[in-house]
């Protein structure tokens, strides 16, 4: 298992570097950051990736992140680890998140109210620490299933954070985008939308492009994301292998269950003669 993680990680790093080399020179020359998403994976896999040189890791759930970051083996062996929170953050979990050792960045700030809560909590619980790095999450696809601010609210949210949230350091914009986009149809429109939001933020608030990162791209599309300007990609299954959720059937199994249930219902129906 450990050997597989190491080989997969090195392959992804090479792909990241190659994709960065294909970027047009008009984009900021920022080396993309690889965030290895370790959700549902054991601490041993994190330790192996760290041993191979990986430093940035991402988790989607506050409790899992807290437990993993507090693991004695990780605390003892990974002094330079940087944890990114990349899942939906509810305001009632903010204080718990602030207790995560080596918390480096929260990438999913999707409202001004959440920014205010993070700002207050960081001031109270981490008074002597450096400012907490955050990204503003934008719902570029407009899907109800996705979290994030509407694109039109981007500038106002960033302005609020920069001017009023003194404990937070705004570092960029983040999006998930729609799954399964076909690149044969052209550049991913969700990534293009995030690029345009950065342009608007930088021009309106007089920020250098180099100071506003873009977190976009996951296992299936991180190379394209880097080619068009991503500076932060979140890659999980390509490094650590497919995820298995014990209490959640796979899509194939769910389809089979639904079909079987439908068949049972049909068997139970009786046709009445007219």
C-alpha positions as CSV (number, residue, x, y, z in Angstrom):
1,X,0.0,0.0,0.0
2,X,2.7,2.5,1.0
3,X,4.8,1.8,-2.1
4,X,1.7,2.4,-4.3
5,X,1.0,5.8,-2.7
6,X,4.6,6.8,-3.2
7,X,4.6,5.9,-6.9
8,X,1.2,7.4,-7.5
9,X,2.2,10.7,-5.8
10,X,5.4,11.0,-7.9
11,X,3.3,10.4,-11.1
12,X,0.9,13.2,-10.1
13,X,3.7,15.6,-9.3
14,X,5.2,15.0,-12.7
15,X,1.8,15.6,-14.4
16,X,1.5,18.8,-12.4
17,X,4.9,20.0,-13.5
18,X,4.2,19.1,-17.1
19,X,0.8,20.9,-17.1
20,X,2.5,24.0,-15.6
21,X,4.9,24.0,-18.5
22,X,2.1,24.1,-21.0
23,X,0.6,27.3,-19.5
24,X,0.7,30.4,-21.7
25,X,3.3,33.0,-20.6
26,X,0.5,35.5,-20.0
27,X,-0.5,33.7,-16.8
28,X,1.3,34.4,-13.5
29,X,4.3,32.1,-13.2
30,X,3.2,30.5,-9.9
31,X,4.2,26.9,-9.3
32,X,0.9,25.1,-8.7
33,X,0.4,23.7,-5.2
34,X,-0.6,20.1,-4.9
35,X,-3.1,19.4,-2.1
36,X,-3.3,15.6,-1.5
37,X,-6.9,14.9,-0.4
38,X,-6.7,12.1,2.2
39,X,-10.4,11.9,3.3
40,X,-11.4,8.4,4.4
41,X,-7.8,7.3,4.2
42,X,-5.8,6.1,7.2
43,X,-3.0,8.1,8.8
44,X,-0.4,5.6,7.4
45,X,-1.1,6.8,3.9
46,X,-0.6,10.4,5.0
47,X,2.7,9.4,6.6
48,X,3.9,7.7,3.4
49,X,3.0,10.7,1.2
50,X,4.7,13.0,3.7
51,X,7.8,10.7,3.6
52,X,7.8,11.2,-0.2
53,X,8.0,15.0,0.2
54,X,4.3,15.9,0.2
55,X,3.4,18.7,2.7
56,X,-0.1,20.0,1.8
57,X,-3.0,17.7,2.6
58,X,-6.8,18.3,2.4
59,X,-9.8,17.0,4.3
60,X,-13.5,17.6,3.8
61,X,-14.9,16.9,7.2
62,X,-14.0,18.7,10.4
63,X,-14.1,15.7,12.7
64,X,-12.0,13.6,10.4
65,X,-9.5,16.4,10.0
66,X,-9.2,17.0,13.7
67,X,-8.7,13.3,14.4
68,X,-6.2,12.8,11.7
69,X,-4.2,16.0,12.4
70,X,-4.1,15.0,16.1
71,X,-2.9,11.5,15.4
72,X,0.3,11.0,17.6
73,X,2.2,9.4,14.6
74,X,1.4,12.4,12.4
75,X,2.2,14.9,15.1
76,X,5.6,13.2,15.8
77,X,6.6,12.5,12.2
78,X,5.2,15.4,10.1
79,X,6.3,18.7,11.7
80,X,5.9,20.6,8.4
81,X,2.5,19.3,7.4
82,X,0.0,21.9,6.2
83,X,-3.7,21.0,6.5
84,X,-6.3,22.5,4.1
85,X,-10.0,22.3,4.9
86,X,-11.8,21.9,1.6
87,X,-15.3,20.8,2.6
88,X,-18.5,22.7,3.4
89,X,-18.0,24.4,6.8
90,X,-21.0,24.9,9.0
91,X,-20.7,27.9,11.4
92,X,-21.3,25.6,14.5
93,X,-18.1,23.7,13.6
94,X,-15.8,26.7,13.3
95,X,-14.5,26.5,16.8
96,X,-13.7,22.8,16.4
97,X,-11.9,23.5,13.2
98,X,-9.8,26.1,14.9
99,X,-8.4,23.4,17.2
100,X,-6.8,21.5,14.3
101,X,-3.0,21.3,14.7
102,X,-1.1,22.8,11.7
103,X,-4.3,24.2,10.1
104,X,-2.9,26.1,7.1
105,X,-5.9,27.2,5.0
106,X,-9.7,27.1,4.8
107,X,-10.5,27.0,1.1
108,X,-14.3,27.0,1.4
109,X,-15.5,30.4,2.8
110,X,-18.8,30.7,1.1
111,X,-20.4,33.6,2.9
112,X,-19.6,36.8,4.7
113,X,-21.2,35.5,7.8
114,X,-18.9,32.5,7.8
115,X,-15.9,34.8,7.3
116,X,-16.9,36.9,10.3
117,X,-17.3,33.7,12.4
118,X,-13.9,32.5,11.4
119,X,-12.3,35.8,12.0
120,X,-13.8,36.1,15.5
121,X,-12.9,32.5,16.4
122,X,-9.3,32.7,15.2
123,X,-8.9,35.9,17.2
124,X,-10.2,34.3,20.3
125,X,-8.6,30.9,20.1
126,X,-5.4,31.6,18.2
127,X,-4.7,35.1,19.4
128,X,-0.9,34.9,18.9
129,X,-0.9,33.0,15.6
130,X,-0.4,34.4,12.2
131,X,-3.5,35.3,10.2
132,X,-5.5,32.4,8.9
133,X,-5.3,31.9,5.2
134,X,-8.7,31.6,3.5
135,X,-10.1,31.3,0.0
136,X,-13.6,32.4,-1.1
137,X,-15.6,29.6,-2.7
138,X,-17.6,30.6,-5.8
139,X,-20.4,28.4,-7.2
140,X,-19.4,28.8,-10.8
141,X,-21.7,26.1,-12.2
142,X,-24.9,27.5,-10.5
143,X,-25.8,24.0,-9.3
144,X,-28.0,23.8,-6.2
145,X,-25.9,20.8,-5.1
146,X,-22.8,23.0,-4.9
147,X,-21.9,25.4,-2.2
148,X,-20.3,28.8,-2.8
149,X,-21.2,32.4,-3.4
150,X,-22.9,33.5,-6.6
151,X,-20.2,34.8,-9.0
152,X,-21.7,38.3,-8.8
153,X,-21.1,38.5,-5.1
154,X,-17.3,37.8,-5.3
155,X,-15.9,41.4,-5.1
156,X,-18.2,42.4,-2.2
157,X,-17.2,39.4,-0.2
158,X,-13.5,39.8,-0.8
159,X,-13.7,43.5,0.0
160,X,-15.5,42.7,3.3
161,X,-12.8,40.1,4.3
162,X,-9.9,42.4,3.4
163,X,-11.3,45.4,5.1
164,X,-13.0,43.9,8.2
165,X,-11.6,40.5,8.9
166,X,-8.2,41.4,10.3
167,X,-7.4,37.9,11.6
168,X,-7.9,36.4,8.1
169,X,-5.6,36.5,5.1
170,X,-7.4,36.4,1.8
171,X,-5.3,34.4,-0.6
172,X,-7.6,33.5,-3.5
173,X,-10.7,32.0,-5.0
174,X,-11.9,28.4,-5.1
175,X,-14.5,26.5,-7.1
176,X,-15.5,22.9,-7.6
177,X,-17.3,23.2,-10.9
178,X,-19.6,20.6,-12.5
179,X,-18.4,17.0,-12.7
180,X,-17.7,15.2,-16.0
181,X,-17.3,18.2,-18.2
182,X,-16.2,17.2,-21.8
183,X,-13.1,19.1,-22.7
184,X,-13.7,18.4,-26.4
185,X,-16.3,21.1,-26.1
186,X,-13.7,23.7,-25.2
187,X,-12.2,25.1,-22.0
188,X,-14.2,24.3,-18.8
189,X,-16.6,27.3,-18.4
190,X,-16.5,27.0,-14.6
191,X,-12.7,27.5,-14.7
192,X,-13.1,30.4,-17.1
193,X,-15.7,32.0,-14.7
194,X,-13.3,31.8,-11.8
195,X,-10.6,33.4,-14.0
196,X,-13.0,36.3,-14.8
197,X,-13.9,36.7,-11.1
198,X,-10.2,37.0,-10.2
199,X,-9.8,39.7,-13.0
200,X,-12.7,41.6,-11.5
201,X,-11.4,41.4,-8.0
202,X,-7.9,42.5,-8.9
203,X,-9.1,45.4,-11.0
204,X,-11.7,46.6,-8.6
205,X,-9.7,46.2,-5.4
206,X,-6.3,47.0,-7.0
207,X,-4.7,43.6,-6.1
208,X,-1.8,42.1,-8.1
209,X,-2.8,39.0,-10.0
210,X,0.0,37.1,-8.3
211,X,-1.6,37.6,-4.9
212,X,-4.9,36.0,-5.8
213,X,-4.6,32.3,-6.2
214,X,-7.1,30.0,-8.0
215,X,-8.0,26.7,-6.4
216,X,-9.6,24.6,-9.1
217,X,-9.1,21.2,-10.5
218,X,-9.3,17.7,-9.0
219,X,-8.3,14.2,-9.9
220,X,-10.2,14.1,-13.2
221,X,-9.3,17.6,-14.5
222,X,-6.3,19.0,-12.6
223,X,-4.1,19.2,-15.6
224,X,-6.5,21.2,-17.7
225,X,-7.1,23.5,-14.6
226,X,-3.4,24.2,-14.3
227,X,-3.1,24.8,-18.0
228,X,-5.7,27.6,-17.8
229,X,-4.4,29.1,-14.6
230,X,-5.0,27.1,-11.4
231,X,-2.4,27.6,-8.7
232,X,-3.9,25.0,-6.3
233,X,-5.2,21.6,-7.3
234,X,-6.9,19.1,-5.0
235,X,-6.1,15.5,-5.9
236,X,-7.2,12.5,-3.8
237,X,-8.2,9.2,-5.5
238,X,-5.4,9.4,-8.1
239,X,-2.9,9.4,-5.2
240,X,-4.5,7.3,-2.5
241,X,-6.8,5.1,-4.5
242,X,-10.6,5.0,-4.7
243,X,-12.5,5.9,-1.6
244,X,-14.9,3.4,0.0
245,X,-17.7,4.6,2.3
246,X,-18.8,1.6,4.4
247,X,-22.3,2.8,4.9
248,X,-22.8,4.1,1.4
249,X,-23.3,1.7,-1.5
250,X,-21.4,2.4,-4.7
251,X,-23.3,4.1,-7.6
252,X,-23.5,0.7,-9.4
253,X,-24.9,-1.0,-6.3
254,X,-27.3,1.8,-5.7
255,X,-28.6,1.4,-9.3
256,X,-29.0,-2.3,-8.8
257,X,-30.9,-1.8,-5.5
258,X,-33.2,0.8,-7.1
259,X,-33.9,-1.6,-10.0
260,X,-34.7,-4.5,-7.6
261,X,-37.0,-2.4,-5.6
262,X,-38.8,-1.3,-8.7
263,X,-39.2,-4.9,-9.8
264,X,-40.6,-5.9,-6.4
265,X,-43.2,-3.1,-6.6
266,X,-44.2,-4.2,-10.1
267,X,-44.6,-7.8,-8.9
268,X,-46.9,-6.6,-6.2
269,X,-49.2,-4.8,-8.6
270,X,-52.4,-6.6,-9.8
271,X,-54.2,-5.7,-13.0
272,X,-57.9,-5.4,-12.6
273,X,-60.1,-6.5,-15.4
274,X,-62.4,-3.9,-16.8
